[in-house]
Amino acid sequence: MNLSVTSESNTYTFTISGRIDTLTAPELETKFTEIEPHADKVIFDMTGVEYISSAGMRAIVATHRAMAKKDGLVLKGLTKNVRTIINLTGFTKILHIEE
């Protein structure tokens, strides 16, 4: 997984590519934990994500829960594979997804 984080005001954009799996999800969680106190809104730009495992989904749901009392988490740029996984898990009902 490749991960970069940019910020504008209190909105943090995580640009993610590669695989979010058991090996890489902890890095995503750690980076989120670092910025959480400062973030009002978090955007996960997942345009380059080719695969996501249950560990990756767990990291996304944990971020969603942490941001629920603020301006929230937005997922954008989902690839077909990632969108299929999110649909199958039923998380499309709780996650904010933008094209």
VEXDO-425368 format. One record per residue: residue in three letters; x, y, z of N, C-alpha, C, CB in turn; residue number from 1. Coordinates in steps of 0.05 Angstrom, whole numbers, plus 5000, padded with zeros to 4 digits. Each point is the difference from the previous one (the first is absolute). Glycine has a CB too. Layout:
BEGIN
+-----+------+------+------+------+------+------+------+------+------+------+------+------+-----+
|   r |   nX |   nY |   nZ |  caX |  caY |  caZ |   cX |   cY |   cZ |  cbX |  cbY |  cbZ |   k |
+-----+------+------+------+------+------+------+------+------+------+------+------+------+-----+
| ALA |    X |    Y |    Z |    X |    Y |    Z |    X |    Y |    Z |    X |    Y |    Z | NUM |
...
+-----+------+------+------+------+------+------+------+------+------+------+------+------+-----+
***
This chain:
BEGIN
+-----+------+------+------+------+------+------+------+------+------+------+------+------+-----+
|   r |   nX |   nY |   nZ |  caX |  caY |  caZ |   cX |   cY |   cZ |  cbX |  cbY |  cbZ |   k |
+-----+------+------+------+------+------+------+------+------+------+------+------+------+-----+
| MET | 5017 | 4977 | 5000 | 4983 | 5023 | 5000 | 5018 | 5025 | 5000 | 4963 | 4975 | 5024 |   1 |
| ASN | 5029 | 5044 | 4960 | 5013 | 5026 | 5001 | 4979 | 5019 | 5012 | 5030 | 4990 | 4959 |   2 |
| LEU | 4979 | 5027 | 5058 | 4982 | 5018 | 5015 | 5013 | 5028 | 5002 | 4980 | 4961 | 5026 |   3 |
| SER | 5005 | 5059 | 4967 | 5009 | 5027 | 5005 | 4976 | 5015 | 5012 | 5034 | 5000 | 4962 |   4 |
| VAL | 4972 | 5020 | 5055 | 4979 | 5015 | 5014 | 5005 | 5029 | 4995 | 4994 | 4964 | 5035 |   5 |
| THR | 4986 | 5051 | 4956 | 5001 | 5028 | 4997 | 4977 | 5013 | 5017 | 5021 | 4996 | 4953 |   6 |
| SER | 4983 | 5029 | 5053 | 4978 | 5013 | 5016 | 4995 | 5028 | 4989 | 5013 | 4973 | 5040 |   7 |
| GLU | 4962 | 5035 | 4963 | 4992 | 5027 | 4994 | 4980 | 5007 | 5022 | 5007 | 4996 | 4949 |   8 |
| SER | 5000 | 5024 | 5067 | 4985 | 5006 | 5024 | 5000 | 4975 | 5018 | 4971 | 5035 | 4976 |   9 |
| ASN | 5006 | 4956 | 5031 | 4998 | 4976 | 5017 | 4989 | 4976 | 4985 | 4994 | 5029 | 5039 |  10 |
| THR | 5009 | 4972 | 4934 | 4993 | 4977 | 4983 | 5025 | 4986 | 4991 | 4958 | 5023 | 4984 |  11 |
| TYR | 5044 | 4951 | 5021 | 5023 | 4984 | 4994 | 4993 | 4981 | 4978 | 5018 | 5004 | 5046 |  12 |
| THR | 4998 | 4996 | 4932 | 4996 | 4981 | 4978 | 5022 | 4979 | 5000 | 4977 | 5036 | 4973 |  13 |
| PHE | 5014 | 4939 | 5029 | 5018 | 4977 | 4998 | 4999 | 4990 | 4972 | 4994 | 4988 | 5049 |  14 |
| THR | 5028 | 5014 | 4936 | 5001 | 4989 | 4973 | 5013 | 4972 | 5003 | 5003 | 5046 | 4977 |  15 |
| ILE | 4982 | 4934 | 5016 | 5008 | 4972 | 5005 | 5001 | 4985 | 4974 | 4979 | 5001 | 5046 |  16 |
| SER | 5042 | 4983 | 4951 | 5002 | 4983 | 4976 | 5011 | 4973 | 5008 | 5006 | 5040 | 4970 |  17 |
| GLY | 4990 | 4940 | 5013 | 5010 | 4973 | 5006 | 4979 | 4983 | 5015 | 5046 | 5018 | 5001 |  18 |
| ARG | 4964 | 4967 | 5018 | 4982 | 4982 | 5015 | 4997 | 5009 | 5029 | 5015 | 4962 | 4970 |  19 |
| ILE | 4961 | 5037 | 5040 | 4995 | 5005 | 5029 | 4992 | 4972 | 5011 | 4985 | 5049 | 4994 |  20 |
| ASP | 5034 | 4940 | 5020 | 4997 | 4972 | 5010 | 5011 | 4998 | 5028 | 5002 | 4982 | 4953 |  21 |
| THR | 5001 | 4994 | 5057 | 5010 | 4995 | 5027 | 5027 | 5013 | 5005 | 4975 | 4957 | 5000 |  22 |
| LEU | 5042 | 5044 | 4980 | 5027 | 5011 | 5003 | 5000 | 5031 | 4999 | 5018 | 4959 | 4979 |  23 |
| THR | 4964 | 5053 | 5006 | 5001 | 5029 | 4996 | 4978 | 5015 | 5015 | 5019 | 4990 | 4956 |  24 |
| ALA | 4960 | 4998 | 5053 | 4978 | 5014 | 5014 | 5011 | 5013 | 5026 | 4967 | 4967 | 4981 |  25 |
| PRO | 5051 | 5021 | 5034 | 5010 | 5013 | 5024 | 5014 | 5028 | 4994 | 5006 | 4955 | 5020 |  26 |
| GLU | 5007 | 5047 | 4957 | 5012 | 5026 | 4992 | 4978 | 5021 | 4996 | 5039 | 4975 | 4978 |  27 |
| LEU | 4939 | 5017 | 5009 | 4978 | 5019 | 4996 | 4988 | 5008 | 5027 | 4990 | 4978 | 4955 |  28 |
| GLU | 5006 | 5003 | 5063 | 4990 | 5006 | 5026 | 5018 | 5018 | 5016 | 4977 | 4956 | 4999 |  29 |
| THR | 5049 | 5039 | 5000 | 5019 | 5016 | 5015 | 5000 | 5029 | 4989 | 5028 | 4959 | 5008 |  30 |
| LYS | 4972 | 5044 | 4966 | 5000 | 5027 | 4988 | 4974 | 5015 | 5008 | 5028 | 4984 | 4962 |  31 |
| PHE | 4950 | 5002 | 5038 | 4975 | 5013 | 5008 | 5001 | 5008 | 5029 | 4975 | 4973 | 4966 |  32 |
| THR | 5035 | 5010 | 5052 | 5002 | 5006 | 5028 | 5017 | 5026 | 5005 | 4996 | 4951 | 5010 |  33 |
| GLU | 5024 | 5053 | 4973 | 5017 | 5023 | 5003 | 4985 | 5026 | 4993 | 5039 | 4972 | 4988 |  34 |
| ILE | 4943 | 5028 | 4993 | 4987 | 5024 | 4991 | 4972 | 5004 | 5013 | 5025 | 4996 | 4957 |  35 |
| GLU | 4964 | 4983 | 5055 | 4973 | 5000 | 5010 | 4993 | 5024 | 5018 | 5001 | 4952 | 4997 |  36 |
| PRO | 5017 | 5056 | 5022 | 4993 | 5022 | 5017 | 4997 | 5027 | 4985 | 5024 | 4977 | 5036 |  37 |
| HIS | 4988 | 5025 | 4940 | 5000 | 5025 | 4985 | 4979 | 5000 | 4978 | 5048 | 5005 | 5011 |  38 |
| ALA | 4941 | 4972 | 4983 | 4983 | 4997 | 4976 | 4970 | 5004 | 5006 | 5033 | 4969 | 4982 |  39 |
| ASP | 4954 | 5048 | 5001 | 4971 | 5002 | 5001 | 4988 | 4982 | 4979 | 5004 | 5048 | 5017 |  40 |
| LYS | 5011 | 4948 | 4962 | 4990 | 4983 | 4978 | 5024 | 4984 | 4988 | 4962 | 5033 | 4989 |  41 |
| VAL | 5033 | 4942 | 5003 | 5021 | 4984 | 4988 | 4989 | 4989 | 4973 | 5019 | 4988 | 5046 |  42 |
| ILE | 4998 | 5014 | 4934 | 4993 | 4989 | 4974 | 5020 | 4978 | 4993 | 4980 | 5044 | 4985 |  43 |
| PHE | 5010 | 4933 | 5008 | 5017 | 4978 | 4990 | 4997 | 4999 | 4970 | 4996 | 4973 | 5043 |  44 |
| ASP | 5024 | 5037 | 4943 | 5001 | 4998 | 4970 | 5011 | 4973 | 4993 | 5005 | 5051 | 4994 |  45 |
| MET | 4978 | 4931 | 4997 | 5008 | 4972 | 4996 | 5002 | 4993 | 4971 | 4978 | 4989 | 5043 |  46 |
| THR | 5026 | 5031 | 4940 | 5002 | 4996 | 4971 | 5020 | 4978 | 4993 | 4987 | 5048 | 4994 |  47 |
| GLY | 5035 | 4951 | 5020 | 5021 | 4980 | 4994 | 4999 | 4975 | 5015 | 5027 | 5038 | 4989 |  48 |
| VAL | 4952 | 4957 | 5027 | 4999 | 4976 | 5016 | 4989 | 4977 | 4983 | 4992 | 5027 | 5042 |  49 |
| GLU | 5024 | 4952 | 4956 | 4992 | 4977 | 4983 | 4987 | 4977 | 5016 | 5037 | 5013 | 4969 |  50 |
| TYR | 4968 | 4987 | 5057 | 4990 | 4978 | 5017 | 4996 | 5010 | 5028 | 5023 | 4966 | 4971 |  51 |
| ILE | 4956 | 5024 | 5042 | 4996 | 5006 | 5029 | 4991 | 4975 | 5013 | 4989 | 5048 | 4991 |  52 |
| SER | 5023 | 4945 | 5032 | 4993 | 4976 | 5015 | 4982 | 5008 | 5023 | 5043 | 4978 | 4988 |  53 |
| SER | 4949 | 5003 | 5028 | 4984 | 5006 | 5024 | 5015 | 5018 | 5019 | 4977 | 4955 | 4995 |  54 |
| ALA | 5049 | 5043 | 5007 | 5016 | 5017 | 5017 | 4998 | 5029 | 4990 | 5031 | 4962 | 5011 |  55 |
| GLY | 4969 | 5042 | 4963 | 4997 | 5026 | 4988 | 4972 | 5012 | 5006 | 5033 | 4988 | 4964 |  56 |
| MET | 4947 | 4995 | 5033 | 4973 | 5009 | 5006 | 4997 | 5007 | 5029 | 4982 | 4971 | 4963 |  57 |
| ARG | 5030 | 5014 | 5054 | 4999 | 5006 | 5029 | 5013 | 5028 | 5005 | 5003 | 4950 | 5011 |  58 |
| ALA | 5019 | 5056 | 4976 | 5013 | 5026 | 5003 | 4981 | 5023 | 4991 | 5045 | 4978 | 4994 |  59 |
| ILE | 4941 | 5017 | 4984 | 4982 | 5020 | 4989 | 4976 | 5004 | 5019 | 5014 | 4988 | 4953 |  60 |
| VAL | 4975 | 4991 | 5056 | 4977 | 5002 | 5019 | 5008 | 5013 | 5026 | 4980 | 4959 | 4979 |  61 |
| ALA | 5044 | 5035 | 5031 | 5010 | 5013 | 5024 | 5003 | 5030 | 4996 | 5023 | 4957 | 5013 |  62 |
| THR | 4988 | 5050 | 4964 | 5003 | 5029 | 4993 | 4972 | 5013 | 4998 | 5043 | 4991 | 4976 |  63 |
| HIS | 4939 | 4996 | 5011 | 4972 | 5010 | 4998 | 4988 | 5005 | 5028 | 4994 | 4975 | 4956 |  64 |
| ARG | 5009 | 5006 | 5062 | 4989 | 5003 | 5027 | 5013 | 5024 | 5015 | 4991 | 4950 | 5001 |  65 |
| ALA | 5036 | 5052 | 4996 | 5014 | 5021 | 5014 | 4992 | 5028 | 4990 | 5038 | 4968 | 5007 |  66 |
| MET | 4956 | 5033 | 4967 | 4993 | 5026 | 4988 | 4970 | 5006 | 5000 | 5040 | 4995 | 4971 |  67 |
| ALA | 4944 | 4987 | 5039 | 4971 | 5003 | 4999 | 4989 | 5025 | 5014 | 4998 | 4951 | 4998 |  68 |
| LYS | 5016 | 5058 | 5023 | 4991 | 5023 | 5015 | 5011 | 5026 | 4989 | 4996 | 4971 | 5040 |  69 |
| LYS | 5020 | 5027 | 4939 | 5011 | 5023 | 4987 | 4987 | 5002 | 4972 | 5045 | 4997 | 5026 |  70 |
| ASP | 4970 | 5013 | 4955 | 4989 | 5002 | 4973 | 5002 | 4974 | 4984 | 5012 | 5048 | 5000 |  71 |
| GLY | 4999 | 4931 | 5012 | 4999 | 4974 | 4988 | 5023 | 4991 | 4983 | 4953 | 5006 | 5002 |  72 |
| LEU | 5044 | 4970 | 4988 | 5019 | 4987 | 4981 | 4986 | 4998 | 4973 | 5023 | 4974 | 5037 |  73 |
| VAL | 4992 | 5033 | 4942 | 4990 | 4998 | 4973 | 5019 | 4981 | 4985 | 4979 | 5047 | 5000 |  74 |
| LEU | 5010 | 4933 | 4986 | 5015 | 4983 | 4982 | 4995 | 5009 | 4972 | 4998 | 4961 | 5032 |  75 |
| LYS | 5024 | 5043 | 4952 | 4996 | 5007 | 4972 | 5018 | 4985 | 4982 | 4986 | 5046 | 5015 |  76 |
| GLY | 5007 | 4952 | 4960 | 5016 | 4987 | 4980 | 5002 | 4970 | 5003 | 5025 | 5042 | 4998 |  77 |
| LEU | 4953 | 4946 | 5011 | 5001 | 4971 | 5004 | 5002 | 4985 | 4974 | 4973 | 5005 | 5042 |  78 |
| THR | 5046 | 4976 | 4956 | 5003 | 4983 | 4977 | 4977 | 4980 | 5000 | 5051 | 5007 | 4999 |  79 |
| LYS | 4945 | 4980 | 4979 | 4979 | 4979 | 4998 | 5003 | 4979 | 5021 | 4996 | 5009 | 4951 |  80 |
| ASN | 5029 | 4981 | 5053 | 5005 | 4979 | 5019 | 4994 | 5008 | 5029 | 5036 | 4983 | 4970 |  81 |
| VAL | 4972 | 5041 | 5037 | 4996 | 5010 | 5027 | 4970 | 5006 | 5004 | 5046 | 5020 | 5001 |  82 |
| ARG | 4941 | 4991 | 4979 | 4971 | 5006 | 5003 | 4984 | 4973 | 5003 | 5006 | 5042 | 4972 |  83 |
| THR | 5003 | 4937 | 5014 | 4987 | 4974 | 5003 | 5002 | 4990 | 5029 | 5010 | 4990 | 4951 |  84 |
| ILE | 5014 | 5012 | 5060 | 5004 | 4991 | 5028 | 4982 | 5016 | 5019 | 5048 | 4986 | 4989 |  85 |
| ILE | 4952 | 5040 | 5008 | 4984 | 5017 | 5018 | 4970 | 4994 | 4996 | 5035 | 5036 | 4998 |  86 |
| ASN | 4956 | 4959 | 4978 | 4972 | 4992 | 4995 | 4994 | 4974 | 5014 | 5000 | 5025 | 4956 |  87 |
| LEU | 5017 | 4955 | 5040 | 4996 | 4973 | 5012 | 4998 | 5001 | 5030 | 5023 | 4980 | 4961 |  88 |
| THR | 4993 | 5037 | 5052 | 5000 | 5002 | 5029 | 4976 | 5016 | 5011 | 5050 | 4997 | 4998 |  89 |
| GLY | 4936 | 5017 | 4984 | 4978 | 5016 | 5009 | 5007 | 5027 | 5011 | 4977 | 4958 | 5009 |  90 |
| PHE | 5048 | 5049 | 4991 | 5009 | 5026 | 5011 | 4993 | 5024 | 4984 | 5037 | 4975 | 5020 |  91 |
| THR | 4952 | 5021 | 4956 | 4991 | 5023 | 4984 | 4977 | 5014 | 5014 | 5013 | 4976 | 4957 |  92 |
| LYS | 4974 | 5010 | 5061 | 4978 | 5013 | 5015 | 5009 | 5019 | 5021 | 4974 | 4959 | 4993 |  93 |
| ILE | 5051 | 5038 | 5017 | 5010 | 5018 | 5021 | 5023 | 5018 | 4991 | 4987 | 4965 | 5032 |  94 |
| LEU | 5027 | 5028 | 4947 | 5023 | 5016 | 4991 | 4991 | 5021 | 4980 | 5030 | 4961 | 5008 |  95 |
| HIS | 4983 | 5063 | 4993 | 4995 | 5021 | 4980 | 5019 | 4996 | 4977 | 4984 | 5032 | 5036 |  96 |
| ILE | 5005 | 4961 | 4941 | 5016 | 4994 | 4976 | 4993 | 5021 | 4978 | 5001 | 4950 | 5011 |  97 |
| GLU | 5021 | 5062 | 4979 | 4997 | 5019 | 4977 | 5015 | 4989 | 4977 | 4997 | 5039 | 5031 |  98 |
| GLU | 4994 | 4968 | 4945 | 5014 | 4991 | 4976 | 5025 | 5015 | 4996 | 4957 | 4989 | 4979 |  99 |
+-----+------+------+------+------+------+------+------+------+------+------+------+------+-----+
***
